[in-house]
C-alpha cells in the first residue's frame, strides 16, 4: 500500500493525461472542405476564412491571397472567383452593404472559366 498520500492519484492522473495526448496525436486531422458550385470539393487549407453575420446574402468569405482566389458563401452556396485582388476582398468585407458591393463589383467579374483556378 502506498504510504505517501495522493501519490497514487497523481500517478494515475499522469498516466490518463499521457494516454489522452497519445490518442489525440494518433487521431488523423481532417482539413475542412466545402462544395463549390461549378467546381466541386475544395480544401480550405490555403484559405483565410471569415464568417459573416451582418449580411443576409453573404455568409462566409474565404480568400487565398497567394493565388488571388476567393470562395464566397451566398445564402449557403459556395461560389468561386479567380484573379481577384486582395483590395477588392477587403472592400467587400468592409462594405456597408456586402450584398450591394458583391452585386455591383464582384458578380459577373473575376470569372474562373477564363482561367486562374489554382490546383
Secondary structure in CASP SS format (residue, H / E / C, confidence):
PFRMAT SS
TARGET T0000
AUTHOR 0000-0000-0000
METHOD secondary structure of the structure
MODEL  1
X C 1.00
X C 1.00
X C 1.00
X C 1.00
X C 1.00
X C 1.00
X H 1.00
X H 1.00
X H 1.00
X H 1.00
X H 1.00
X H 1.00
X H 1.00
X H 1.00
X H 1.00
X H 1.00
X H 1.00
X H 1.00
X H 1.00
X H 1.00
X H 1.00
X H 1.00
X H 1.00
X H 1.00
X H 1.00
X H 1.00
X C 1.00
X C 1.00
X C 1.00
X C 1.00
X C 1.00
X C 1.00
X E 1.00
X E 1.00
X E 1.00
X E 1.00
X C 1.00
X C 1.00
X C 1.00
X E 1.00
X E 1.00
X E 1.00
X E 1.00
X C 1.00
X C 1.00
X C 1.00
X C 1.00
X E 1.00
X E 1.00
X E 1.00
X E 1.00
X C 1.00
X C 1.00
X C 1.00
X C 1.00
X C 1.00
X C 1.00
X E 1.00
X E 1.00
X E 1.00
X E 1.00
X E 1.00
X E 1.00
X E 1.00
X C 1.00
X C 1.00
X C 1.00
X C 1.00
X E 1.00
X E 1.00
X E 1.00
X E 1.00
X E 1.00
X E 1.00
X C 1.00
X C 1.00
X E 1.00
X E 1.00
X E 1.00
X E 1.00
X E 1.00
X E 1.00
X C 1.00
X C 1.00
X C 1.00
X H 1.00
X H 1.00
X H 1.00
X H 1.00
X H 1.00
X H 1.00
X H 1.00
X H 1.00
X H 1.00
X C 1.00
X C 1.00
X C 1.00
X H 1.00
X H 1.00
X H 1.00
X H 1.00
X H 1.00
X H 1.00
X H 1.00
X H 1.00
X H 1.00
X C 1.00
X C 1.00
X C 1.00
X C 1.00
X C 1.00
X H 1.00
X H 1.00
X H 1.00
X C 1.00
X C 1.00
X C 1.00
X C 1.00
X C 1.00
END
